[in-house]
């Protein structure tokens, strides 16, 4: 079975503070945004299902990165708008 996204969608504009963008299995995107590697004010937001980082809501990039990637690997919500 293919692990490619189920549908291809146009990539949204990239925000200025975008650090990493993961494509999800649903064909949406999880954006990691913030000041950068050495700041604890980074966060991730899923453009598919609306989920986002929590506990704490903002954190260092090395903590946010695997969480965002794991969400992208599991989320099957497609972009609606
Ligand atoms: Zn999601």
PDB file of the backbone (N, CA, C, O) and the ligand in Angstrom, with CONECT records:
HET     ZN  A 101       1
ATOM      1  N   UNK A   1       0.842  -1.197   0.000  1.00  0.00           N
ATOM      2  CA  UNK A   1       0.000   0.000   0.000  1.00  0.00           C
ATOM      3  C   UNK A   1       0.874   1.241   0.000  1.00  0.00           C
ATOM      4  O   UNK A   1       1.866   1.324   0.724  1.00  0.00           O
ATOM      5  N   UNK A   2       0.495   2.182  -0.806  1.00  0.00           N
ATOM      6  CA  UNK A   2       1.285   3.400  -0.930  1.00  0.00           C
ATOM      7  C   UNK A   2       1.205   4.241   0.336  1.00  0.00           C
ATOM      8  O   UNK A   2       0.162   4.303   0.987  1.00  0.00           O
ATOM      9  N   UNK A   3       2.293   4.873   0.671  1.00  0.00           N
ATOM     10  CA  UNK A   3       2.285   5.802   1.801  1.00  0.00           C
ATOM     11  C   UNK A   3       2.238   7.247   1.312  1.00  0.00           C
ATOM     12  O   UNK A   3       2.336   8.180   2.108  1.00  0.00           O
ATOM     13  N   UNK A   4       2.088   7.429  -0.009  1.00  0.00           N
ATOM     14  CA  UNK A   4       2.011   8.784  -0.556  1.00  0.00           C
ATOM     15  C   UNK A   4       0.715   9.445  -0.096  1.00  0.00           C
ATOM     16  O   UNK A   4      -0.265   8.761   0.199  1.00  0.00           O
ATOM     17  N   UNK A   5       0.712  10.776  -0.036  1.00  0.00           N
ATOM     18  CA  UNK A   5      -0.528  11.467   0.328  1.00  0.00           C
ATOM     19  C   UNK A   5      -1.675  11.031  -0.573  1.00  0.00           C
ATOM     20  O   UNK A   5      -1.475  10.732  -1.750  1.00  0.00           O
ATOM     21  N   UNK A   6      -2.881  10.999  -0.006  1.00  0.00           N
ATOM     22  CA  UNK A   6      -4.048  10.515  -0.736  1.00  0.00           C
ATOM     23  C   UNK A   6      -4.431  11.468  -1.854  1.00  0.00           C
ATOM     24  O   UNK A   6      -4.993  11.041  -2.863  1.00  0.00           O
ATOM     25  N   UNK A   7      -4.140  12.732  -1.695  1.00  0.00           N
ATOM     26  CA  UNK A   7      -4.470  13.719  -2.712  1.00  0.00           C
ATOM     27  C   UNK A   7      -3.406  14.802  -2.656  1.00  0.00           C
ATOM     28  O   UNK A   7      -2.797  15.042  -1.614  1.00  0.00           O
ATOM     29  N   UNK A   8      -3.198  15.439  -3.771  1.00  0.00           N
ATOM     30  CA  UNK A   8      -2.207  16.512  -3.804  1.00  0.00           C
ATOM     31  C   UNK A   8      -2.915  17.854  -3.744  1.00  0.00           C
ATOM     32  O   UNK A   8      -3.858  18.103  -4.495  1.00  0.00           O
ATOM     33  N   UNK A   9      -2.458  18.710  -2.854  1.00  0.00           N
ATOM     34  CA  UNK A   9      -3.030  20.041  -2.712  1.00  0.00           C
ATOM     35  C   UNK A   9      -1.936  21.065  -2.933  1.00  0.00           C
ATOM     36  O   UNK A   9      -0.751  20.784  -2.753  1.00  0.00           O
ATOM     37  N   UNK A  10      -2.348  22.243  -3.321  1.00  0.00           N
ATOM     38  CA  UNK A  10      -1.385  23.317  -3.518  1.00  0.00           C
ATOM     39  C   UNK A  10      -0.804  23.738  -2.181  1.00  0.00           C
ATOM     40  O   UNK A  10      -1.534  23.928  -1.208  1.00  0.00           O
ATOM     41  N   UNK A  11       0.505  23.883  -2.140  1.00  0.00           N
ATOM     42  CA  UNK A  11       1.145  24.305  -0.895  1.00  0.00           C
ATOM     43  C   UNK A  11       0.770  25.747  -0.588  1.00  0.00           C
ATOM     44  O   UNK A  11       0.901  26.619  -1.447  1.00  0.00           O
ATOM     45  N   UNK A  12       0.299  26.008   0.643  1.00  0.00           N
ATOM     46  CA  UNK A  12      -0.038  27.386   1.027  1.00  0.00           C
ATOM     47  C   UNK A  12       1.209  28.277   1.060  1.00  0.00           C
ATOM     48  O   UNK A  12       2.339  27.789   1.081  1.00  0.00           O
ATOM     49  N   UNK A  13       0.976  29.575   1.063  1.00  0.00           N
ATOM     50  CA  UNK A  13       2.089  30.515   1.208  1.00  0.00           C
ATOM     51  C   UNK A  13       2.876  30.193   2.474  1.00  0.00           C
ATOM     52  O   UNK A  13       2.326  29.711   3.464  1.00  0.00           O
ATOM     53  N   UNK A  14       4.148  30.467   2.417  1.00  0.00           N
ATOM     54  CA  UNK A  14       5.004  30.177   3.566  1.00  0.00           C
ATOM     55  C   UNK A  14       5.126  31.418   4.448  1.00  0.00           C
ATOM     56  O   UNK A  14       5.591  32.463   3.992  1.00  0.00           O
ATOM     57  N   UNK A  15       4.707  31.303   5.717  1.00  0.00           N
ATOM     58  CA  UNK A  15       4.853  32.447   6.629  1.00  0.00           C
ATOM     59  C   UNK A  15       6.330  32.799   6.826  1.00  0.00           C
ATOM     60  O   UNK A  15       7.201  31.943   6.674  1.00  0.00           O
ATOM     61  N   UNK A  16       6.601  34.045   7.161  1.00  0.00           N
ATOM     62  CA  UNK A  16       7.986  34.509   7.343  1.00  0.00           C
ATOM     63  C   UNK A  16       8.725  33.725   8.421  1.00  0.00           C
ATOM     64  O   UNK A  16       9.925  33.475   8.310  1.00  0.00           O
ATOM     65  N   UNK A  17       7.988  33.339   9.474  1.00  0.00           N
ATOM     66  CA  UNK A  17       8.651  32.661  10.594  1.00  0.00           C
ATOM     67  C   UNK A  17       8.541  31.140  10.488  1.00  0.00           C
ATOM     68  O   UNK A  17       8.682  30.436  11.488  1.00  0.00           O
ATOM     69  N   UNK A  18       8.287  30.629   9.272  1.00  0.00           N
ATOM     70  CA  UNK A  18       8.186  29.179   9.075  1.00  0.00           C
ATOM     71  C   UNK A  18       9.565  28.541   9.204  1.00  0.00           C
ATOM     72  O   UNK A  18      10.505  28.929   8.508  1.00  0.00           O
ATOM     73  N   UNK A  19       9.679  27.562  10.097  1.00  0.00           N
ATOM     74  CA  UNK A  19      10.954  26.881  10.321  1.00  0.00           C
ATOM     75  C   UNK A  19      10.985  25.533   9.611  1.00  0.00           C
ATOM     76  O   UNK A  19      11.991  25.168   9.003  1.00  0.00           O
ATOM     77  N   UNK A  20       9.885  24.798   9.689  1.00  0.00           N
ATOM     78  CA  UNK A  20       9.779  23.477   9.062  1.00  0.00           C
ATOM     79  C   UNK A  20       8.338  23.316   8.594  1.00  0.00           C
ATOM     80  O   UNK A  20       7.409  23.772   9.261  1.00  0.00           O
ATOM     81  N   UNK A  21       8.154  22.669   7.450  1.00  0.00           N
ATOM     82  CA  UNK A  21       6.801  22.309   7.016  1.00  0.00           C
ATOM     83  C   UNK A  21       6.789  20.821   6.713  1.00  0.00           C
ATOM     84  O   UNK A  21       7.538  20.351   5.857  1.00  0.00           O
ATOM     85  N   UNK A  22       5.936  20.074   7.418  1.00  0.00           N
ATOM     86  CA  UNK A  22       5.777  18.645   7.170  1.00  0.00           C
ATOM     87  C   UNK A  22       4.503  18.434   6.357  1.00  0.00           C
ATOM     88  O   UNK A  22       3.481  19.056   6.646  1.00  0.00           O
ATOM     89  N   UNK A  23       4.547  17.573   5.352  1.00  0.00           N
ATOM     90  CA  UNK A  23       3.319  17.195   4.654  1.00  0.00           C
ATOM     91  C   UNK A  23       2.698  16.024   5.418  1.00  0.00           C
ATOM     92  O   UNK A  23       3.404  15.119   5.864  1.00  0.00           O
ATOM     93  N   UNK A  24       1.382  16.051   5.563  1.00  0.00           N
ATOM     94  CA  UNK A  24       0.721  14.983   6.323  1.00  0.00           C
ATOM     95  C   UNK A  24       0.276  13.874   5.381  1.00  0.00           C
ATOM     96  O   UNK A  24       0.276  14.048   4.163  1.00  0.00           O
ATOM     97  N   UNK A  25      -0.103  12.733   5.948  1.00  0.00           N
ATOM     98  CA  UNK A  25      -0.587  11.622   5.129  1.00  0.00           C
ATOM     99  C   UNK A  25      -1.914  11.973   4.467  1.00  0.00           C
ATOM    100  O   UNK A  25      -2.310  11.332   3.493  1.00  0.00           O
ATOM    101  N   UNK A  26      -2.605  12.986   4.988  1.00  0.00           N
ATOM    102  CA  UNK A  26      -3.849  13.429   4.380  1.00  0.00           C
ATOM    103  C   UNK A  26      -3.653  14.449   3.281  1.00  0.00           C
ATOM    104  O   UNK A  26      -4.615  14.842   2.620  1.00  0.00           O
ATOM    105  N   UNK A  27      -2.408  14.890   3.074  1.00  0.00           N
ATOM    106  CA  UNK A  27      -2.115  15.857   2.027  1.00  0.00           C
ATOM    107  C   UNK A  27      -2.155  17.287   2.512  1.00  0.00           C
ATOM    108  O   UNK A  27      -2.069  18.219   1.712  1.00  0.00           O
ATOM    109  N   UNK A  28      -2.286  17.475   3.831  1.00  0.00           N
ATOM    110  CA  UNK A  28      -2.245  18.824   4.388  1.00  0.00           C
ATOM    111  C   UNK A  28      -0.823  19.107   4.891  1.00  0.00           C
ATOM    112  O   UNK A  28       0.122  18.406   4.530  1.00  0.00           O
ATOM    113  N   UNK A  29      -0.687  20.123   5.713  1.00  0.00           N
ATOM    114  CA  UNK A  29       0.637  20.506   6.182  1.00  0.00           C
ATOM    115  C   UNK A  29       0.631  20.794   7.666  1.00  0.00           C
ATOM    116  O   UNK A  29      -0.341  21.320   8.209  1.00  0.00           O
ATOM    117  N   UNK A  30       1.734  20.442   8.321  1.00  0.00           N
ATOM    118  CA  UNK A  30       1.976  20.842   9.695  1.00  0.00           C
ATOM    119  C   UNK A  30       3.111  21.861   9.651  1.00  0.00           C
ATOM    120  O   UNK A  30       4.227  21.547   9.236  1.00  0.00           O
ATOM    121  N   UNK A  31       2.812  23.080  10.084  1.00  0.00           N
ATOM    122  CA  UNK A  31       3.805  24.149  10.066  1.00  0.00           C
ATOM    123  C   UNK A  31       4.426  24.317  11.442  1.00  0.00           C
ATOM    124  O   UNK A  31       3.719  24.407  12.445  1.00  0.00           O
ATOM    125  N   UNK A  32       5.752  24.358  11.483  1.00  0.00           N
ATOM    126  CA  UNK A  32       6.474  24.723  12.697  1.00  0.00           C
ATOM    127  C   UNK A  32       6.935  26.157  12.520  1.00  0.00           C
ATOM    128  O   UNK A  32       7.683  26.468  11.593  1.00  0.00           O
ATOM    129  N   UNK A  33       6.489  27.024  13.406  1.00  0.00           N
ATOM    130  CA  UNK A  33       6.822  28.437  13.295  1.00  0.00           C
ATOM    131  C   UNK A  33       7.447  28.929  14.596  1.00  0.00           C
ATOM    132  O   UNK A  33       7.229  28.351  15.660  1.00  0.00           O
ATOM    133  N   UNK A  34       8.212  29.984  14.499  1.00  0.00           N
ATOM    134  CA  UNK A  34       8.796  30.584  15.687  1.00  0.00           C
ATOM    135  C   UNK A  34      10.117  31.243  15.384  1.00  0.00           C
ATOM    136  O   UNK A  34      10.540  31.312  14.230  1.00  0.00           O
ATOM    137  N   UNK A  35      10.777  31.736  16.439  1.00  0.00           N
ATOM    138  CA  UNK A  35      12.027  32.473  16.266  1.00  0.00           C
ATOM    139  C   UNK A  35      13.210  31.599  15.839  1.00  0.00           C
ATOM    140  O   UNK A  35      14.145  32.107  15.220  1.00  0.00           O
ATOM    141  N   UNK A  36      13.194  30.276  16.157  1.00  0.00           N
ATOM    142  CA  UNK A  36      14.293  29.423  15.712  1.00  0.00           C
ATOM    143  C   UNK A  36      14.772  28.439  16.752  1.00  0.00           C
ATOM    144  O   UNK A  36      14.179  28.284  17.820  1.00  0.00           O
ATOM    145  N   UNK A  37      15.879  27.770  16.407  1.00  0.00           N
ATOM    146  CA  UNK A  37      16.415  26.641  17.177  1.00  0.00           C
ATOM    147  C   UNK A  37      16.584  26.940  18.666  1.00  0.00           C
ATOM    148  O   UNK A  37      16.233  26.111  19.505  1.00  0.00           O
ATOM    149  N   UNK A  38      17.111  28.100  18.998  1.00  0.00           N
ATOM    150  CA  UNK A  38      17.485  28.373  20.378  1.00  0.00           C
ATOM    151  C   UNK A  38      16.446  29.170  21.149  1.00  0.00           C
ATOM    152  O   UNK A  38      16.720  29.697  22.228  1.00  0.00           O
ATOM    153  N   UNK A  39      15.261  29.250  20.585  1.00  0.00           N
ATOM    154  CA  UNK A  39      14.166  29.913  21.280  1.00  0.00           C
ATOM    155  C   UNK A  39      13.202  28.864  21.789  1.00  0.00           C
ATOM    156  O   UNK A  39      13.052  27.802  21.187  1.00  0.00           O
ATOM    157  N   UNK A  40      12.544  29.165  22.907  1.00  0.00           N
ATOM    158  CA  UNK A  40      11.517  28.238  23.377  1.00  0.00           C
ATOM    159  C   UNK A  40      10.121  28.750  23.038  1.00  0.00           C
ATOM    160  O   UNK A  40       9.134  28.375  23.670  1.00  0.00           O
ATOM    161  N   UNK A  41      10.064  29.599  22.045  1.00  0.00           N
ATOM    162  CA  UNK A  41       8.780  30.170  21.631  1.00  0.00           C
ATOM    163  C   UNK A  41       8.322  29.654  20.274  1.00  0.00           C
ATOM    164  O   UNK A  41       7.600  30.336  19.547  1.00  0.00           O
ATOM    165  N   UNK A  42       8.761  28.414  19.935  1.00  0.00           N
ATOM    166  CA  UNK A  42       8.327  27.792  18.684  1.00  0.00           C
ATOM    167  C   UNK A  42       7.062  26.985  18.937  1.00  0.00           C
ATOM    168  O   UNK A  42       6.805  26.551  20.060  1.00  0.00           O
ATOM    169  N   UNK A  43       6.277  26.789  17.884  1.00  0.00           N
ATOM    170  CA  UNK A  43       5.056  26.005  18.018  1.00  0.00           C
ATOM    171  C   UNK A  43       4.751  25.311  16.695  1.00  0.00           C
ATOM    172  O   UNK A  43       5.305  25.666  15.654  1.00  0.00           O
ATOM    173  N   UNK A  44       3.859  24.313  16.746  1.00  0.00           N
ATOM    174  CA  UNK A  44       3.406  23.712  15.488  1.00  0.00           C
ATOM    175  C   UNK A  44       1.891  23.795  15.421  1.00  0.00           C
ATOM    176  O   UNK A  44       1.193  23.758  16.434  1.00  0.00           O
ATOM    177  N   UNK A  45       1.410  23.908  14.199  1.00  0.00           N
ATOM    178  CA  UNK A  45      -0.021  23.970  13.920  1.00  0.00           C
ATOM    179  C   UNK A  45      -0.311  23.111  12.700  1.00  0.00           C
ATOM    180  O   UNK A  45       0.392  23.199  11.693  1.00  0.00           O
ATOM    181  N   UNK A  46      -1.343  22.282  12.785  1.00  0.00           N
ATOM    182  CA  UNK A  46      -1.748  21.457  11.649  1.00  0.00           C
ATOM    183  C   UNK A  46      -2.803  22.201  10.842  1.00  0.00           C
ATOM    184  O   UNK A  46      -3.833  22.611  11.377  1.00  0.00           O
ATOM    185  N   UNK A  47      -2.539  22.371   9.558  1.00  0.00           N
ATOM    186  CA  UNK A  47      -3.495  23.060   8.688  1.00  0.00           C
ATOM    187  C   UNK A  47      -4.638  22.147   8.272  1.00  0.00           C
ATOM    188  O   UNK A  47      -5.622  22.604   7.691  1.00  0.00           O
ATOM    189  N   UNK A  48      -4.511  20.857   8.566  1.00  0.00           N
ATOM    190  CA  UNK A  48      -5.565  19.918   8.202  1.00  0.00           C
ATOM    191  C   UNK A  48      -6.658  19.845   9.249  1.00  0.00           C
ATOM    192  O   UNK A  48      -7.821  20.124   8.958  1.00  0.00           O
ATOM    193  N   UNK A  49      -6.288  19.468  10.477  1.00  0.00           N
ATOM    194  CA  UNK A  49      -7.296  19.229  11.517  1.00  0.00           C
ATOM    195  C   UNK A  49      -7.355  20.341  12.547  1.00  0.00           C
ATOM    196  O   UNK A  49      -8.268  20.364  13.372  1.00  0.00           O
ATOM    197  N   UNK A  50      -6.405  21.263  12.518  1.00  0.00           N
ATOM    198  CA  UNK A  50      -6.419  22.376  13.456  1.00  0.00           C
ATOM    199  C   UNK A  50      -5.734  22.091  14.780  1.00  0.00           C
ATOM    200  O   UNK A  50      -5.693  22.952  15.659  1.00  0.00           O
ATOM    201  N   UNK A  51      -5.192  20.880  14.928  1.00  0.00           N
ATOM    202  CA  UNK A  51      -4.472  20.558  16.164  1.00  0.00           C
ATOM    203  C   UNK A  51      -3.194  21.406  16.229  1.00  0.00           C
ATOM    204  O   UNK A  51      -2.710  21.905  15.213  1.00  0.00           O
ATOM    205  N   UNK A  52      -2.668  21.552  17.437  1.00  0.00           N
ATOM    206  CA  UNK A  52      -1.449  22.342  17.580  1.00  0.00           C
ATOM    207  C   UNK A  52      -0.663  21.856  18.779  1.00  0.00           C
ATOM    208  O   UNK A  52      -1.127  21.006  19.539  1.00  0.00           O
ATOM    209  N   UNK A  53       0.534  22.404  18.942  1.00  0.00           N
ATOM    210  CA  UNK A  53       1.386  22.019  20.041  1.00  0.00           C
ATOM    211  C   UNK A  53       0.743  22.395  21.370  1.00  0.00           C
ATOM    212  O   UNK A  53      -0.022  23.355  21.455  1.00  0.00           O
ATOM    213  N   UNK A  54       1.061  21.634  22.392  1.00  0.00           N
ATOM    214  CA  UNK A  54       0.546  21.925  23.726  1.00  0.00           C
ATOM    215  C   UNK A  54       1.525  21.405  24.772  1.00  0.00           C
ATOM    216  O   UNK A  54       2.518  20.764  24.428  1.00  0.00           O
ATOM    217  N   UNK A  55       1.259  21.668  26.011  1.00  0.00           N
ATOM    218  CA  UNK A  55       2.019  21.136  27.156  1.00  0.00           C
ATOM    219  C   UNK A  55       3.521  21.297  27.014  1.00  0.00           C
ATOM    220  O   UNK A  55       4.133  20.248  26.810  1.00  0.00           O
ATOM    221  N   UNK A  56       4.194  22.363  27.081  1.00  0.00           N
ATOM    222  CA  UNK A  56       3.584  23.686  27.005  1.00  0.00           C
ATOM    223  C   UNK A  56       3.262  24.021  25.558  1.00  0.00           C
ATOM    224  O   UNK A  56       3.681  23.318  24.638  1.00  0.00           O
ATOM    225  N   UNK A  57       2.538  25.068  25.372  1.00  0.00           N
ATOM    226  CA  UNK A  57       2.097  25.392  24.029  1.00  0.00           C
ATOM    227  C   UNK A  57       3.264  25.784  23.122  1.00  0.00           C
ATOM    228  O   UNK A  57       3.201  25.609  21.905  1.00  0.00           O
ATOM    229  N   UNK A  58       4.308  26.304  23.713  1.00  0.00           N
ATOM    230  CA  UNK A  58       5.474  26.707  22.936  1.00  0.00           C
ATOM    231  C   UNK A  58       6.703  26.055  23.543  1.00  0.00           C
ATOM    232  O   UNK A  58       6.757  25.833  24.753  1.00  0.00           O
ATOM    233  N   UNK A  59       7.702  25.741  22.700  1.00  0.00           N
ATOM    234  CA  UNK A  59       8.860  25.029  23.226  1.00  0.00           C
ATOM    235  C   UNK A  59      10.047  25.164  22.276  1.00  0.00           C
ATOM    236  O   UNK A  59       9.955  25.768  21.207  1.00  0.00           O
ATOM    237  N   UNK A  60      11.177  24.572  22.711  1.00  0.00           N
ATOM    238  CA  UNK A  60      12.371  24.552  21.877  1.00  0.00           C
ATOM    239  C   UNK A  60      12.129  23.714  20.626  1.00  0.00           C
ATOM    240  O   UNK A  60      11.314  22.792  20.627  1.00  0.00           O
ATOM    241  N   UNK A  61      12.846  24.050  19.569  1.00  0.00           N
ATOM    242  CA  UNK A  61      12.644  23.380  18.285  1.00  0.00           C
ATOM    243  C   UNK A  61      12.908  21.879  18.380  1.00  0.00           C
ATOM    244  O   UNK A  61      12.206  21.094  17.742  1.00  0.00           O
ATOM    245  N   UNK A  62      13.908  21.462  19.163  1.00  0.00           N
ATOM    246  CA  UNK A  62      14.225  20.036  19.220  1.00  0.00           C
ATOM    247  C   UNK A  62      13.111  19.230  19.873  1.00  0.00           C
ATOM    248  O   UNK A  62      13.024  18.018  19.678  1.00  0.00           O
ATOM    249  N   UNK A  63      12.265  19.891  20.641  1.00  0.00           N
ATOM    250  CA  UNK A  63      11.101  19.202  21.224  1.00  0.00           C
ATOM    251  C   UNK A  63       9.895  19.257  20.277  1.00  0.00           C
ATOM    252  O   UNK A  63       9.123  18.303  20.174  1.00  0.00           O
ATOM    253  N   UNK A  64       9.754  20.384  19.596  1.00  0.00           N
ATOM    254  CA  UNK A  64       8.618  20.577  18.698  1.00  0.00           C
ATOM    255  C   UNK A  64       8.751  19.702  17.452  1.00  0.00           C
ATOM    256  O   UNK A  64       7.762  19.159  16.961  1.00  0.00           O
ATOM    257  N   UNK A  65       9.973  19.569  16.947  1.00  0.00           N
ATOM    258  CA  UNK A  65      10.202  18.893  15.658  1.00  0.00           C
ATOM    259  C   UNK A  65       9.621  17.473  15.623  1.00  0.00           C
ATOM    260  O   UNK A  65       8.843  17.163  14.721  1.00  0.00           O
ATOM    261  N   UNK A  66       9.975  16.602  16.577  1.00  0.00           N
ATOM    262  CA  UNK A  66       9.426  15.232  16.501  1.00  0.00           C
ATOM    263  C   UNK A  66       7.917  15.179  16.714  1.00  0.00           C
ATOM    264  O   UNK A  66       7.241  14.341  16.118  1.00  0.00           O
ATOM    265  N   UNK A  67       7.386  16.052  17.546  1.00  0.00           N
ATOM    266  CA  UNK A  67       5.930  16.075  17.760  1.00  0.00           C
ATOM    267  C   UNK A  67       5.209  16.449  16.469  1.00  0.00           C
ATOM    268  O   UNK A  67       4.210  15.830  16.103  1.00  0.00           O
ATOM    269  N   UNK A  68       5.722  17.461  15.790  1.00  0.00           N
ATOM    270  CA  UNK A  68       5.102  17.908  14.543  1.00  0.00           C
ATOM    271  C   UNK A  68       5.213  16.825  13.472  1.00  0.00           C
ATOM    272  O   UNK A  68       4.268  16.593  12.718  1.00  0.00           O
ATOM    273  N   UNK A  69       6.360  16.171  13.408  1.00  0.00           N
ATOM    274  CA  UNK A  69       6.557  15.110  12.423  1.00  0.00           C
ATOM    275  C   UNK A  69       5.637  13.924  12.718  1.00  0.00           C
ATOM    276  O   UNK A  69       5.052  13.349  11.801  1.00  0.00           O
ATOM    277  N   UNK A  70       5.510  13.563  13.984  1.00  0.00           N
ATOM    278  CA  UNK A  70       4.610  12.461  14.360  1.00  0.00           C
ATOM    279  C   UNK A  70       3.164  12.798  14.022  1.00  0.00           C
ATOM    280  O   UNK A  70       2.420  11.933  13.559  1.00  0.00           O
ATOM    281  N   UNK A  71       2.764  14.029  14.246  1.00  0.00           N
ATOM    282  CA  UNK A  71       1.397  14.410  13.909  1.00  0.00           C
ATOM    283  C   UNK A  71       1.181  14.313  12.399  1.00  0.00           C
ATOM    284  O   UNK A  71       0.152  13.816  11.942  1.00  0.00           O
ATOM    285  N   UNK A  72       2.156  14.790  11.633  1.00  0.00           N
ATOM    286  CA  UNK A  72       2.042  14.730  10.171  1.00  0.00           C
ATOM    287  C   UNK A  72       1.944  13.290   9.680  1.00  0.00           C
ATOM    288  O   UNK A  72       1.280  13.014   8.681  1.00  0.00           O
ATOM    289  N   UNK A  73       2.608  12.376  10.383  1.00  0.00           N
ATOM    290  CA  UNK A  73       2.589  10.966   9.980  1.00  0.00           C
ATOM    291  C   UNK A  73       1.265  10.292  10.315  1.00  0.00           C
ATOM    292  O   UNK A  73       0.962   9.229   9.774  1.00  0.00           O
ATOM    293  N   UNK A  74       0.479  10.890  11.192  1.00  0.00           N
ATOM    294  CA  UNK A  74      -0.763  10.264  11.643  1.00  0.00           C
ATOM    295  C   UNK A  74      -2.009  10.968  11.132  1.00  0.00           C
ATOM    296  O   UNK A  74      -3.061  10.337  11.021  1.00  0.00           O
ATOM    297  N   UNK A  75      -1.924  12.258  10.816  1.00  0.00           N
ATOM    298  CA  UNK A  75      -3.121  13.056  10.539  1.00  0.00           C
ATOM    299  C   UNK A  75      -3.621  12.821   9.114  1.00  0.00           C
ATOM    300  O   UNK A  75      -2.876  12.975   8.146  1.00  0.00           O
ATOM    301  N   UNK A  76      -4.891  12.446   9.006  1.00  0.00           N
ATOM    302  CA  UNK A  76      -5.492  12.178   7.694  1.00  0.00           C
ATOM    303  C   UNK A  76      -6.491  13.246   7.268  1.00  0.00           C
ATOM    304  O   UNK A  76      -7.204  13.074   6.279  1.00  0.00           O
ATOM    305  N   UNK A  77      -6.545  14.343   8.008  1.00  0.00           N
ATOM    306  CA  UNK A  77      -7.449  15.433   7.632  1.00  0.00           C
ATOM    307  C   UNK A  77      -6.937  16.091   6.357  1.00  0.00           C
ATOM    308  O   UNK A  77      -5.737  16.324   6.214  1.00  0.00           O
ATOM    309  N   UNK A  78      -7.840  16.389   5.439  1.00  0.00           N
ATOM    310  CA  UNK A  78      -7.447  17.094   4.225  1.00  0.00           C
ATOM    311  C   UNK A  78      -7.681  18.585   4.412  1.00  0.00           C
ATOM    312  O   UNK A  78      -8.534  18.972   5.211  1.00  0.00           O
ATOM    313  N   UNK A  79      -6.950  19.426   3.701  1.00  0.00           N
ATOM    314  CA  UNK A  79      -7.178  20.870   3.807  1.00  0.00           C
ATOM    315  C   UNK A  79      -8.539  21.229   3.197  1.00  0.00           C
ATOM    316  O   UNK A  79      -8.882  20.770   2.107  1.00  0.00           O
ATOM    317  N   UNK A  80      -9.292  22.038   3.901  1.00  0.00           N
ATOM    318  CA  UNK A  80     -10.636  22.384   3.446  1.00  0.00           C
ATOM    319  C   UNK A  80     -10.710  23.751   2.780  1.00  0.00           C
ATOM    320  O   UNK A  80     -11.638  24.039   2.024  1.00  0.00           O
ATOM    321  N   UNK A  81      -9.737  24.574   3.067  1.00  0.00           N
ATOM    322  CA  UNK A  81      -9.829  25.929   2.504  1.00  0.00           C
ATOM    323  C   UNK A  81      -8.538  26.439   1.973  1.00  0.00           C
ATOM    324  O   UNK A  81      -8.476  27.562   1.473  1.00  0.00           O
TER     325      UNK A  81
HETATM  326 ZN    ZN A 101      -3.783  17.303  11.925  1.00  0.00          ZN
END
